[in-house]
Protein backbone atom coordinates (compact mmCIF):
# COMPACT_ATOMS: atom_id res chain seq x y z
CA UNK A 1 0.00 0.00 0.00
CA UNK A 2 1.50 3.32 -0.99
CA UNK A 3 1.77 6.17 1.47
CA UNK A 4 -0.77 8.97 1.16
CA UNK A 5 -1.17 12.16 3.09
CA UNK A 6 -3.88 11.97 5.72
CA UNK A 7 -5.97 14.59 3.86
CA UNK A 8 -7.71 12.13 1.52
CA UNK A 9 -8.53 9.49 4.17
CA UNK A 10 -9.70 12.27 6.53
CA UNK A 11 -12.04 13.82 3.96
CA UNK A 12 -13.35 10.36 3.04
CA UNK A 13 -13.92 9.52 6.70
CA UNK A 14 -15.84 12.76 7.22
CA UNK A 15 -17.88 12.15 4.08
CA UNK A 16 -18.70 8.62 5.24
CA UNK A 17 -19.96 9.90 8.60
CA UNK A 18 -22.08 12.63 6.96
CA UNK A 19 -23.49 10.07 4.52
CA UNK A 20 -24.33 7.77 7.44
CA UNK A 21 -26.39 10.47 9.13
CA UNK A 22 -28.08 11.63 5.92
CA UNK A 23 -29.01 8.10 4.83
CA UNK A 24 -30.41 7.17 8.22
CA UNK A 25 -32.49 10.35 8.18
CA UNK A 26 -33.70 9.63 4.64
CA UNK A 27 -34.54 6.02 5.54
CA UNK A 28 -36.47 7.15 8.62
CA UNK A 29 -38.49 9.65 6.59
CA UNK A 30 -39.32 7.14 3.85
CA UNK A 31 -40.22 4.41 6.33
CA UNK A 32 -42.46 6.77 8.30
CA UNK A 33 -44.63 7.59 5.29
CA UNK A 34 -47.90 5.66 5.04
CA UNK A 35 -48.22 5.73 1.26
CA UNK A 36 -46.61 7.13 -1.86
CA UNK A 37 -47.15 10.83 -1.22
CA UNK A 38 -45.68 13.90 -2.89
CA UNK A 39 -43.25 14.12 0.03
CA UNK A 40 -42.11 10.54 -0.62
CA UNK A 41 -41.78 11.34 -4.31
CA UNK A 42 -39.49 14.28 -3.54
CA UNK A 43 -37.45 12.06 -1.21
CA UNK A 44 -37.00 9.55 -4.03
CA UNK A 45 -35.60 12.27 -6.27
CA UNK A 46 -33.34 13.61 -3.52
CA UNK A 47 -31.62 10.28 -2.82
CA UNK A 48 -29.72 9.97 -6.13
CA UNK A 49 -29.21 13.75 -6.16
CA UNK A 50 -27.54 13.49 -2.74
CA UNK A 51 -25.37 10.66 -4.04
CA UNK A 52 -24.26 12.81 -6.99
CA UNK A 53 -23.33 15.65 -4.60
CA UNK A 54 -21.33 13.25 -2.41
CA UNK A 55 -19.57 11.78 -5.44
CA UNK A 56 -18.63 15.24 -6.71
CA UNK A 57 -17.32 16.17 -3.27
CA UNK A 58 -15.30 12.95 -3.17
CA UNK A 59 -13.88 13.67 -6.64
CA UNK A 60 -12.92 17.20 -5.58
CA UNK A 61 -11.22 16.16 -2.35
CA UNK A 62 -9.47 13.05 -3.68
CA UNK A 63 -7.47 15.03 -6.22
CA UNK A 64 -6.89 14.51 -9.90
CA UNK A 65 -5.46 11.02 -9.60
CA UNK A 66 -6.64 7.71 -8.29
CA UNK A 67 -7.74 4.48 -9.82
CA UNK A 68 -11.35 4.96 -8.68
CA UNK A 69 -11.76 8.30 -10.50
CA UNK A 70 -13.27 6.92 -13.76
CA UNK A 71 -15.92 4.91 -11.91
CA UNK A 72 -16.76 7.95 -9.75
CA UNK A 73 -17.20 10.20 -12.80
CA UNK A 74 -19.41 7.57 -14.41
CA UNK A 75 -21.38 7.28 -11.16
CA UNK A 76 -21.97 11.06 -11.07
CA UNK A 77 -23.22 11.01 -14.67
CA UNK A 78 -25.43 7.99 -14.01
CA UNK A 79 -26.82 9.58 -10.84
CA UNK A 80 -27.67 12.77 -12.74
CA UNK A 81 -29.53 10.76 -15.40
CA UNK A 82 -31.37 8.91 -12.62
CA UNK A 83 -32.46 12.18 -11.01
CA UNK A 84 -34.04 13.20 -14.33
CA UNK A 85 -35.65 9.77 -14.81
CA UNK A 86 -37.03 9.87 -11.28
CA UNK A 87 -38.39 13.40 -11.72
CA UNK A 88 -40.14 12.35 -14.93
CA UNK A 89 -41.76 9.23 -13.48
CA UNK A 90 -42.15 9.55 -9.72
CA UNK A 91 -45.32 11.65 -9.74
CA UNK A 92 -47.10 9.84 -12.58
CA UNK A 93 -45.73 6.27 -12.67
CA UNK A 94 -44.36 5.48 -9.19
CA UNK A 95 -43.59 1.87 -10.09
CA UNK A 96 -41.41 3.02 -12.98
CA UNK A 97 -39.57 5.35 -10.62
CA UNK A 98 -38.82 2.37 -8.33
CA UNK A 99 -37.49 0.47 -11.36
CA UNK A 100 -35.37 3.50 -12.35
CA UNK A 101 -34.05 3.68 -8.79
CA UNK A 102 -33.25 -0.04 -9.03
CA UNK A 103 -31.36 0.34 -12.31
CA UNK A 104 -29.34 3.13 -10.73
CA UNK A 105 -28.68 1.07 -7.57
CA UNK A 106 -27.55 -1.87 -9.69
CA UNK A 107 -25.07 0.07 -11.83
CA UNK A 108 -23.96 2.35 -8.98
CA UNK A 109 -23.36 -0.77 -6.89
CA UNK A 110 -21.09 -2.20 -9.56
CA UNK A 111 -19.22 1.11 -9.74
CA UNK A 112 -18.92 1.28 -5.94
CA UNK A 113 -17.60 -2.28 -5.94
CA UNK A 114 -14.96 -1.30 -8.50
CA UNK A 115 -14.06 1.84 -6.52
CA UNK A 116 -13.81 -0.08 -3.26
CA UNK A 117 -11.54 -2.70 -4.82
CA UNK A 118 -9.20 -0.10 -6.32
CA UNK A 119 -9.16 2.06 -3.19
CA UNK A 120 -8.47 -0.99 -1.03
CA UNK A 121 -5.02 -1.12 -2.58
CA UNK A 122 -4.49 2.63 -2.15
CA UNK A 123 -6.12 3.33 1.21
CA UNK A 124 -7.04 0.03 2.84
CA UNK A 125 -10.16 -0.45 4.98
CA UNK A 126 -12.56 -0.53 2.05
CA UNK A 127 -14.27 -3.88 2.65
CA UNK A 128 -17.51 -2.15 3.82
CA UNK A 129 -17.67 -0.29 0.51
CA UNK A 130 -17.00 -3.52 -1.38
CA UNK A 131 -19.83 -5.27 0.49
CA UNK A 132 -22.07 -2.25 0.02
CA UNK A 133 -21.44 -2.28 -3.72
CA UNK A 134 -22.30 -5.97 -3.91
CA UNK A 135 -25.46 -5.49 -1.83
CA UNK A 136 -26.51 -2.47 -3.91
CA UNK A 137 -26.09 -4.48 -7.10
CA UNK A 138 -28.33 -7.28 -5.80
CA UNK A 139 -30.88 -4.84 -4.36
CA UNK A 140 -30.93 -2.99 -7.68
CA UNK A 141 -31.97 -6.16 -9.51
CA UNK A 142 -34.74 -6.74 -6.95
CA UNK A 143 -35.94 -3.13 -7.22
CA UNK A 144 -36.06 -3.24 -11.03
CA UNK A 145 -38.03 -6.47 -11.05
CA UNK A 146 -40.22 -5.45 -8.11
CA UNK A 147 -40.85 -1.97 -9.46
CA UNK A 148 -41.86 -3.20 -12.90
CA UNK A 149 -44.21 -5.76 -11.36
CA UNK A 150 -45.63 -3.27 -8.83
CA UNK A 151 -44.46 -5.36 -5.88
CA UNK A 152 -41.80 -2.96 -4.52
CA UNK A 153 -42.75 0.42 -3.13
CA UNK A 154 -40.94 3.47 -1.79
CA UNK A 155 -40.94 2.12 1.78
CA UNK A 156 -38.90 -0.87 0.61
CA UNK A 157 -36.09 1.51 -0.30
CA UNK A 158 -35.77 2.65 3.33
CA UNK A 159 -34.07 -0.59 4.35
CA UNK A 160 -31.68 -0.25 1.43
CA UNK A 161 -30.63 3.22 2.61
CA UNK A 162 -30.29 2.06 6.22
CA UNK A 163 -27.97 -0.80 5.24
CA UNK A 164 -25.94 1.65 3.15
CA UNK A 165 -25.64 3.92 6.18
CA UNK A 166 -24.24 1.04 8.23
CA UNK A 167 -21.61 0.35 5.58
CA UNK A 168 -20.61 4.03 5.53
CA UNK A 169 -20.43 4.09 9.32
CA UNK A 170 -18.14 1.05 9.44
CA UNK A 171 -16.02 2.50 6.61
CA UNK A 172 -15.69 5.78 8.51
CA UNK A 173 -14.67 3.95 11.69
CA UNK A 174 -12.04 1.93 9.80
CA UNK A 175 -10.63 5.09 8.22
CA UNK A 176 -10.60 6.75 11.67
CA UNK A 177 -8.59 3.83 13.03
CA UNK A 178 -6.17 4.07 10.14
CA UNK A 179 -5.78 7.81 10.67
CA UNK A 180 -5.11 7.37 14.40
CA UNK A 181 -2.54 4.65 13.66
CA UNK A 182 -0.86 6.88 11.09
CA UNK A 183 -0.89 9.77 13.57
CA UNK A 184 0.66 7.67 16.35
CA UNK A 185 3.39 6.39 13.98
CA UNK A 186 4.14 9.96 12.85
CA UNK A 187 4.45 11.10 16.49
CA UNK A 188 7.17 8.61 17.37
CA UNK A 189 10.60 10.13 18.01
C-alpha positions, 0 to 999 in steps of 0.5 A: 500500500502506498503512502498517502497524506492523511488529507484524503482518508480524513475527507473520506472519513468525514464524508462517510460519517455525513453520509451515514447520518443523511441516509439514516435520516432519509430512511427514517423519513421514507419508512415513516410515510404511510403511502406514496405521497408527494413528500415521498416522491421528492425524497425519491428524487433527492436520494440519487441527487444526494449521491451525486453531490457526495460523489462530486465532493469525493472527486474534488477532495481526492485530487486529480489522480486515483484508480477509482476516479473513472468509476466515480465520474461515471457514477456522477453522470449515471446519478444525474440521469437517474435524477431526471428519470425519477423526476419524470416518473415519480409523480405519474408512474411510481412503479417506474420510478422504483425500477429506475431507482433499481437500475441506478442502484444496480449500476452504482453498486457495480461502480462502488464495488470497482471503486472499493476494490481499487481504493483498497489497494491505495487506502485500505479499509474498504471492505464495507464499501465492497460489500455495500457495492455488492449489496446495492447491485443485488438490491438494484436487480430486486428493485427493477423487477419489483418496481416493474411488477408493482411489488416494490414500493418506496418504503422498501427503499428505506431498508436499502438506505439504512444498510448503506448507512451502516456500511458508511459508518463502518467504513468511517470507523475503519478510516478513523482507526487508520488515521489514528494509527498513522498519527501515532506512527508519525508522532514517534521520536 
